[in-house]
Amino acid sequence: MPRSASPPGLLPYTDTKPQGAADFYFAINATFRFIHNRLGPGGWATYLRQMGEGYFEPVNAAWRSGGLMAVASYWQAFFAAEPGAEVEVFRDATTVTVEVRRCPAIAHLRSGDREIVPFFCEHCFHLGSARANAPGFAMRLEGGAGQCRQTFSSSSEVPPQDMSAIRKVEPLC
Amino acid sequence: MLGCYDFCGHYDWTFEWLRQQGGEALLRDYWSGAIAVDSQRHAAAMIKELGFEGMKKYWAYTLNEEAAGYVITSRENVFRVDMHECPSKGFLIRNGIEHSADYCDHCIGWIGPMLKPAGFTIDHEHNHQGQCWWEMRKKDDATPPSRIGEISGEADIRHSAEWCAGQKDVFEKSVSVADKKPAVS
C-alpha cells in the first residue's frame, strides 16, 4: 500500500504529507506566463483543456461514475490539501457550488511578491470546464483575483460562460 | 484549479506536453527560463548573494517543505546533497505516474542555469528511483567528484542498497541538462 496522508478515494493521487508545498504556486504562475508568451493565449487555453481531459481523467472518471456527490467530495478534499485555502462547497440536486473565499494560489503569490499573470484566474475556467464536460457537466466561474464562485451543473440549460465575469488579477499598489 | 498538492504529477505531464509542442528545445527553455529565472528567482538571488550559505538556506527550507529524505553537507569549497527519498520522483513512483521520458532531467534543467550566473558548476548523478547526489563547486575549482563517503560519510547515498536499483545518469562540471552521460558501470 502506498503511504498516504489523504482521505483514500477522494483524490486520484496521494502524497506522504497532508498538504502541498505552497512555493509550487510560483512554478504554476511561471508556467502560465511561459506558455502564454511562447504559444499565445490559444496555446495556453489548449494546454489547460488537454490537461483537463488527459492528466485529470482519473478525476473525470470518478465524477462520471459518482455524479455531483463525487464532484463535491473531490473539491472538499482538494482544497483541504491546498495550504491556506478557505473554501466552502455546497451541493443541491443539480449543482455543486465551490465558494472560494481565499484562493491559496493568489494569496501565496501575493505574499511572495510575485508578478501574477493577469489572466491567472481564467485557468480555472479552461481547466475546470474541460474536466466538467468530460462526464457531461457544465462549469461556470465568476469573480477571481482571490475570491470566486465556481459552479458545476448537471443541467443542460446553463448559459455560456461570460468571460468578462472572470476578474483579471491586477498588481497590488 | 491547478493545485500544489499533486504539483509533481501535472509538472511531469506538462514536460511531455511541451516536448510535443516544441521538442526538447522548448522543454529546456521552459526549465532554464520559466523555472530557473521566473519561478525560482528567490533561490537564484539568495545563492548569488550568499554562495554556499545561500544554497544551504534555500535547499534546507525547500526540501523540508517538500518532506524530502535528504542530508546536506556543507564544506568550505563544496555543497553536497544526498537525496535518499526524492519527494518529487517519489510522488510519481508511488502514484504510478510517468508522462515524460525522463522526469529527473528537470532538476539539472533548472538548477544548472540558475547556478551558472552565480559562478558554480555541478557534479551530479541520479538513478531514476528517487535517489541522487549533488556536489556544487565554484566554476574554477577543478576538484573531481568525491569518492564514496568522502564528504558525507555514512549519509552518502552511494552506500545504500537502493542506489544500485536504477539506470544512472551522470553530469560532470555541468550547468546544462545537455551534458548528460550514461553512467559507466
Boltz contact constraints between the chains, C-beta under 6 A:
constraints:
  - contact:
      token1: [A, 2]
      token2: [B, 94]
      max_distance: 6.0
  - contact:
      token1: [A, 13]
      token2: [B, 6]
      max_distance: 6.0
  - contact:
      token1: [A, 13]
      token2: [B, 9]
      max_distance: 6.0
  - contact:
      token1: [A, 13]
      token2: [B, 95]
      max_distance: 6.0
  - contact:
      token1: [A, 15]
      token2: [B, 91]
      max_distance: 6.0
  - contact:
      token1: [A, 16]
      token2: [B, 67]
      max_distance: 6.0
  - contact:
      token1: [A, 17]
      token2: [B, 67]
      max_distance: 6.0
  - contact:
      token1: [A, 20]
      token2: [B, 4]
      max_distance: 6.0
  - contact:
      token1: [A, 20]
      token2: [B, 5]
      max_distance: 6.0
  - contact:
      token1: [A, 20]
      token2: [B, 7]
      max_distance: 6.0
  - contact:
      token1: [A, 21]
      token2: [B, 65]
      max_distance: 6.0
  - contact:
      token1: [A, 21]
      token2: [B, 66]
      max_distance: 6.0
  - contact:
      token1: [A, 24]
      token2: [B, 4]
      max_distance: 6.0
  - contact:
      token1: [A, 24]
      token2: [B, 7]
      max_distance: 6.0
  - contact:
      token1: [A, 25]
      token2: [B, 4]
      max_distance: 6.0
  - contact:
      token1: [A, 26]
      token2: [B, 39]
      max_distance: 6.0
  - contact:
      token1: [A, 27]
      token2: [B, 39]
      max_distance: 6.0
  - contact:
      token1: [A, 28]
      token2: [B, 2]
      max_distance: 6.0
  - contact:
      token1: [A, 30]
      token2: [B, 34]
      max_distance: 6.0
  - contact:
      token1: [A, 30]
      token2: [B, 38]
      max_distance: 6.0
  - contact:
      token1: [A, 30]
      token2: [B, 39]
      max_distance: 6.0
  - contact:
      token1: [A, 31]
      token2: [B, 34]
      max_distance: 6.0
  - contact:
      token1: [A, 34]
      token2: [B, 30]
      max_distance: 6.0
  - contact:
      token1: [A, 34]
      token2: [B, 34]
      max_distance: 6.0
  - contact:
      token1: [A, 55]
      token2: [B, 10]
      max_distance: 6.0
  - contact:
      token1: [A, 55]
      token2: [B, 13]
      max_distance: 6.0
  - contact:
      token1: [A, 81]
      token2: [B, 5]
      max_distance: 6.0
  - contact:
      token1: [A, 82]
      token2: [B, 3]
      max_distance: 6.0
  - contact:
      token1: [A, 124]
      token2: [B, 1]
      max_distance: 6.0
